Each structure stands twice: as C-alpha cells, then as structure tokens.
Amino acid sequence: MQPSIASIMIPVSSDGSADVPADVLIVEDDPIIAIDFEDRLLGFGVKSVRTAGSVARALALIAARAPDFALLDVELSRENSFAVAERLAAAQIPFVFVTGYGAEARIASEFKARPRLQKPCSSEALEAALRARGA
C-alpha cells in the first residue's frame, strides 16, 4: 500500500517556517500540467523549478545540477520515468510520483513504497509532498 501524503510530518526550520526545497525538477510531458505545477511550487517558496518532458532531458538536467526534490509523472509520452527515479534514488534525492492513473498506475516494484500524488492534485497535497520531501 502506498504511503499517504497527508500523514507525513512537515519539516520545520529553526525560525519556525516550514522548509521547502530550493530547486525542484518536474518530469511531465504535458506542458499545461508542468506550468501549473511550476506556478504552484514557486508560490510555495521554491526558488528554482526546472521542467523536463522526457527521460533524456530529465537525466541531462540532473547531470548538470542535481535537484533538491523531483515530481515524476509515471507515464510520459512513449516512456515511463523509472530511469529517472533510479538516478534520483541512487543520488538519494527525494521524489514523488505523480499519476493520473491512480491505483492502476504500473509502478516498478522497487518504487511501490514511494509516495504518489493523483492528478489532478490539490495544492494542499502538492505542498505536503513538497515539504515532506517524499519521505
């Protein structure tokens, strides 16, 4: 069973404000959804948001500069994002899967315990995932 984003503790910094990662990578092939995520992430206080619509582009962005956190659409146009998930996991970079397929989404067995967000997701769920860093 997948972890619930709502039940995850939100880290809080010493000044009492909730922490958000400075740099977030969005791997999403739908530009409208990517823009929506980007706008909301910036609104939560994220300083830099980078977007990739393919596995190759995502891997290149990670190689150029590792993100602090990533949102991965499971099913991209003609591929899935598991190669990106493997790279992020190897580098110990937190991430959350995002899918419009709900429980029917085919998640690779090594990632079944990873949190996921159901598209469309509320701003509250997205912010909770961001602040919990996929814990």
Secondary structure, 3 states (H helix, E strand, C coil): CCCCHHHCCCCECCCCCECCCCEEEEECCCHHHHHHHHHHHHHCCCCEEEEECCHHHHHHHHHHCCCCEEEEECECCCCECHHHHHHHHHCCCCEEEEECCHHHCCCCHHHCCCCEEECCCCHHHHHHHHHHCCC
